[in-house]
Amino acid sequence: MASSSFHFLLFIFGSLFFSHSLAKTTSFRPKALVLPITKDTSANHIQYLTKIYQRTPLVPVKLTVDLGGDSLWLDCDKGYVSSSYKPAYCGSAPCSLAKAPCNMGMCPSDPKPGCYNNTCTLNADNNVVDLGTPGLVGSDVVSVPSTDGANRGRVVSVTKFIFTCAPAFITIGLPNGVKGIAGLGRTKISLPSQFAAAFSFRRKFAVCLSSSTKSNGVLFFGDGPYNFLPKIDVSNSLIYTPLLINPKKLPGIDIKQEPSPEYFIGVKSIKINDKSVPLNTSLLRIDRLGRGGTAISTVDAYTIMETSIYNAVVNAFVKELGNHVRRAAPVEPFRACFSSKNIGSTRVGPAVPTIDLVLQNKKVYWRIFGANSMVKVSDDVLCLGLIDSRDVVGMRHSIAIGAYQLEDHLLQFDLATSRLGFSSSLLFRQTTCSNFNFTSNA
């Protein structure tokens, strides 16, 4: 009886949080959805978290955002209770959509989420710690707020949202209370694909990570506008570049491998203070084994570069910074650190050389200013926020643009046209990713 009362109160809480009951949202078709993203530094690895409501009765579920993750996976070992959970039996539509093979093994206990006979399996990948394990596919209710692009709106729900039940150990490395991974990658069962299919809106989503641990960034599903206070629609000033496909999820020669769910862009060269950095440009291309290229990541805290690229960029940066700035001792995980005594400040962070990732032509580039290139590690030391790939286990890309370099930029991923739209630093426009209005309803 006590358990029933608890679930009833939890359901009421969930409904009040979203301001509308589920029954009132079934006939409403949103143009876009919105979720907050929180920067979390409690674990050894900086992570960006979001929260959805799931199950019947509804419960809040905290998740780490993985831009290149296949799908939604959750720890179902600890207290997963839902009257609306449905296992994905072998040969069913969810198994086909997920391209998940059948698992004929016997479940060692009574049937429950994550433990059913004759269901299909999918790998749950924890890319924060580079760990994966098979889990059982199922579906359940997922509820999130809609948006008009400027405010949070009424809640809407997907009644059969496909996800993977994973064992508890796979959550290693995630912050306390985080139950799994919200995968945003290029698959048919990622969050962007399932939400677009459920509500018939365009297969687009946008990410805007906050640099602050005290204010939320924002994740949009669907098209713009993307309005930030004070009345700035960032969708009007995006720069566009093609999204590239890596044909192999894992490096190797197996031609049956699936394409990578990660997002890649075609960096052609790198400039420091508008001066070209000498590089082996063949490393910037994705080879036939799926190695190389430039990926975009929210689980890599800082940009990682192949060793020769890293050394060339650091050497050019130091040269342009000048002899008046004194080098400081390295501070893990950074190797290039400097005294901040003779480094000034600007609207876009420390006054240091700009780093340009040059894309499809010399007129299209991603410019990284001091706010996104320099990391304050103490009151008097700043470090260049780049990581040498030899310090990273399992790195196979030549460049992985990390989350710190994404902060206070809006990135729009258009899955239908395979195009990335990205803003310059929002600091230039006197706003930030934490300036979306979550406090009032549309």
CORPE-V337599 format. One record per residue. N is the residue number from 1. RES is the residue in one letter. PSI is psi as a letter, one per 30 degrees, with the letter a starting at -180 (* if undefined). BURIAL is 1 if it has 16 or more other C-alpha atoms within 10 Angstrom, else 0. Layout:
# CORPE-V337599
N:RES:PSI:BURIAL / N:RES:PSI:BURIAL
This chain:
# CORPE-V337599
1:M:e:0 / 2:A:e:0 / 3:S:e:0 / 4:S:e:0 / 5:S:e:0 / 6:F:e:0 / 7:H:e:1 / 8:F:e:0 / 9:L:e:0 / 10:L:e:1 / 11:F:e:1 / 12:I:e:0 / 13:F:e:0 / 14:G:e:1 / 15:S:e:1 / 16:L:e:0 / 17:F:e:0 / 18:F:f:1 / 19:S:f:0 / 20:H:k:1 / 21:S:l:1 / 22:L:e:0 / 23:A:f:0 / 24:K:f:0 / 25:T:f:0 / 26:T:e:0 / 27:S:f:0 / 28:F:k:0 / 29:R:j:0 / 30:P:l:1 / 31:K:f:1 / 32:A:l:1 / 33:L:l:1 / 34:V:k:1 / 35:L:k:1 / 36:P:l:1 / 37:I:k:1 / 38:T:k:1 / 39:K:k:1 / 40:D:k:1 / 41:T:g:0 / 42:S:f:0 / 43:A:l:0 / 44:N:f:0 / 45:H:k:1 / 46:I:k:1 / 47:Q:l:1 / 48:Y:k:1 / 49:L:l:1 / 50:T:l:1 / 51:K:k:1 / 52:I:l:1 / 53:Y:k:1 / 54:Q:l:1 / 55:R:l:1 / 56:T:j:1 / 57:P:l:1 / 58:L:k:1 / 59:V:k:1 / 60:P:k:0 / 61:V:j:1 / 62:K:k:1 / 63:L:k:1 / 64:T:k:1 / 65:V:k:1 / 66:D:j:1 / 67:L:e:1 / 68:G:g:1 / 69:G:k:1 / 70:D:e:1 / 71:S:a:1 / 72:L:k:1 / 73:W:k:1 / 74:L:l:1 / 75:D:j:1 / 76:C:g:1 / 77:D:e:0 / 78:K:j:0 / 79:G:h:0 / 80:Y:j:0 / 81:V:k:1 / 82:S:k:1 / 83:S:f:0 / 84:S:g:0 / 85:Y:k:1 / 86:K:k:1 / 87:P:l:1 / 88:A:j:1 / 89:Y:l:1 / 90:C:k:1 / 91:G:f:0 / 92:S:l:0 / 93:A:e:0 / 94:P:e:1 / 95:C:e:1 / 96:S:e:0 / 97:L:e:0 / 98:A:f:1 / 99:K:h:1 / 100:A:k:1 / 101:P:l:0 / 102:C:k:1 / 103:N:j:1 / 104:M:f:0 / 105:G:l:0 / 106:M:k:0 / 107:C:k:0 / 108:P:f:0 / 109:S:a:0 / 110:D:k:0 / 111:P:k:0 / 112:K:l:1 / 113:P:k:1 / 114:G:g:1 / 115:C:i:1 / 116:Y:k:1 / 117:N:l:1 / 118:N:h:1 / 119:T:l:1 / 120:C:l:1 / 121:T:l:1 / 122:L:k:1 / 123:N:k:1 / 124:A:j:1 / 125:D:k:1 / 126:N:j:1 / 127:N:f:1 / 128:V:e:1 / 129:V:g:0 / 130:D:h:0 / 131:L:k:0 / 132:G:l:0 / 133:T:k:0 / 134:P:k:1 / 135:G:l:1 / 136:L:k:1 / 137:V:k:1 / 138:G:a:1 / 139:S:l:1 / 140:D:l:1 / 141:V:k:1 / 142:V:k:1 / 143:S:k:1 / 144:V:l:1 / 145:P:k:1 / 146:S:l:1 / 147:T:l:1 / 148:D:g:1 / 149:G:f:1 / 150:A:f:1 / 151:N:l:1 / 152:R:k:1 / 153:G:a:1 / 154:R:l:1 / 155:V:k:1 / 156:V:l:1 / 157:S:k:1 / 158:V:j:1 / 159:T:f:1 / 160:K:i:1 / 161:F:k:1 / 162:I:k:1 / 163:F:l:1 / 164:T:k:1 / 165:C:j:1 / 166:A:l:1 / 167:P:l:1 / 168:A:e:0 / 169:F:f:0 / 170:I:f:1 / 171:T:g:1 / 172:I:k:0 / 173:G:f:1 / 174:L:k:1 / 175:P:l:1 / 176:N:k:0 / 177:G:f:0 / 178:V:k:1 / 179:K:f:1 / 180:G:a:1 / 181:I:k:1 / 182:A:j:1 / 183:G:k:1 / 184:L:g:1 / 185:G:a:1 / 186:R:i:1 / 187:T:l:1 / 188:K:f:1 / 189:I:g:1 / 190:S:l:1 / 191:L:e:1 / 192:P:e:1 / 193:S:e:1 / 194:Q:e:1 / 195:F:e:1 / 196:A:e:1 / 197:A:e:0 / 198:A:e:0 / 199:F:g:1 / 200:S:h:0 / 201:F:l:1 / 202:R:k:1 / 203:R:i:1 / 204:K:l:1 / 205:F:l:1 / 206:A:k:1 / 207:V:k:1 / 208:C:j:1 / 209:L:k:1 / 210:S:k:1 / 211:S:f:1 / 212:S:k:1 / 213:T:f:0 / 214:K:f:0 / 215:S:k:1 / 216:N:k:1 / 217:G:a:1 / 218:V:k:1 / 219:L:j:1 / 220:F:k:1 / 221:F:k:1 / 222:G:a:1 / 223:D:l:1 / 224:G:a:1 / 225:P:l:1 / 226:Y:j:1 / 227:N:k:1 / 228:F:k:1 / 229:L:k:0 / 230:P:j:0 / 231:K:h:0 / 232:I:j:1 / 233:D:j:0 / 234:V:f:1 / 235:S:f:1 / 236:N:f:0 / 237:S:h:0 / 238:L:k:1 / 239:I:k:1 / 240:Y:k:1 / 241:T:k:1 / 242:P:k:1 / 243:L:k:1 / 244:L:l:1 / 245:I:k:1 / 246:N:k:1 / 247:P:f:1 / 248:K:k:1 / 249:K:e:1 / 250:L:k:1 / 251:P:k:1 / 252:G:a:0 / 253:I:g:0 / 254:D:j:0 / 255:I:f:0 / 256:K:f:0 / 257:Q:k:0 / 258:E:l:0 / 259:P:l:0 / 260:S:k:1 / 261:P:f:1 / 262:E:l:1 / 263:Y:k:1 / 264:F:k:1 / 265:I:l:1 / 266:G:i:1 / 267:V:k:1 / 268:K:e:1 / 269:S:l:1 / 270:I:k:1 / 271:K:k:1 / 272:I:k:1 / 273:N:h:1 / 274:D:g:0 / 275:K:k:0 / 276:S:k:0 / 277:V:k:1 / 278:P:k:0 / 279:L:l:1 / 280:N:j:0 / 281:T:f:0 / 282:S:f:0 / 283:L:f:1 / 284:L:f:1 / 285:R:l:1 / 286:I:k:1 / 287:D:l:0 / 288:R:f:0 / 289:L:g:1 / 290:G:g:1 / 291:R:l:1 / 292:G:a:1 / 293:G:l:1 / 294:T:j:1 / 295:A:l:1 / 296:I:k:1 / 297:S:k:1 / 298:T:f:1 / 299:V:f:1 / 300:D:j:1 / 301:A:e:1 / 302:Y:l:1 / 303:T:k:1 / 304:I:k:1 / 305:M:k:1 / 306:E:k:1 / 307:T:e:1 / 308:S:e:0 / 309:I:e:1 / 310:Y:e:1 / 311:N:e:0 / 312:A:e:0 / 313:V:e:1 / 314:V:e:1 / 315:N:e:0 / 316:A:e:1 / 317:F:e:1 / 318:V:e:1 / 319:K:e:0 / 320:E:f:0 / 321:L:e:1 / 322:G:l:0 / 323:N:f:0 / 324:H:f:0 / 325:V:k:0 / 326:R:k:1 / 327:R:k:1 / 328:A:l:1 / 329:A:k:0 / 330:P:k:0 / 331:V:j:0 / 332:E:k:0 / 333:P:g:0 / 334:F:k:1 / 335:R:f:1 / 336:A:j:1 / 337:C:l:1 / 338:F:k:1 / 339:S:k:1 / 340:S:g:1 / 341:K:e:0 / 342:N:g:0 / 343:I:j:0 / 344:G:a:0 / 345:S:l:0 / 346:T:l:0 / 347:R:f:0 / 348:V:h:1 / 349:G:a:0 / 350:P:k:1 / 351:A:i:1 / 352:V:l:1 / 353:P:k:1 / 354:T:k:1 / 355:I:k:1 / 356:D:k:1 / 357:L:j:1 / 358:V:k:1 / 359:L:b:1 / 360:Q:f:0 / 361:N:l:0 / 362:K:f:0 / 363:K:f:0 / 364:V:j:0 / 365:Y:l:1 / 366:W:j:1 / 367:R:k:1 / 368:I:j:1 / 369:F:l:1 / 370:G:e:1 / 371:A:f:1 / 372:N:f:1 / 373:S:f:1 / 374:M:k:1 / 375:V:k:1 / 376:K:j:1 / 377:V:f:0 / 378:S:l:0 / 379:D:f:0 / 380:D:g:0 / 381:V:k:1 / 382:L:k:1 / 383:C:k:1 / 384:L:k:1 / 385:G:h:1 / 386:L:k:1 / 387:I:k:1 / 388:D:k:1 / 389:S:f:1 / 390:R:f:0 / 391:D:g:0 / 392:V:k:0 / 393:V:k:0 / 394:G:g:0 / 395:M:k:1 / 396:R:f:1 / 397:H:l:1 / 398:S:e:1 / 399:I:k:1 / 400:A:j:1 / 401:I:j:1 / 402:G:l:1 / 403:A:e:1 / 404:Y:e:1 / 405:Q:f:1 / 406:L:f:1 / 407:E:k:1 / 408:D:g:1 / 409:H:k:1 / 410:L:k:1 / 411:L:k:1 / 412:Q:k:1 / 413:F:j:1 / 414:D:j:1 / 415:L:e:1 / 416:A:e:0 / 417:T:f:0 / 418:S:h:1 / 419:R:k:1 / 420:L:k:1 / 421:G:k:1 / 422:F:k:1 / 423:S:l:1 / 424:S:l:1 / 425:S:k:1 / 426:L:f:1 / 427:L:e:0 / 428:F:e:0 / 429:R:g:0 / 430:Q:h:0 / 431:T:l:1 / 432:T:l:1 / 433:C:f:1 / 434:S:g:1 / 435:N:g:1 / 436:F:k:1 / 437:N:j:1 / 438:F:f:1 / 439:T:f:0 / 440:S:k:0 / 441:N:k:1 / 442:A:*:0
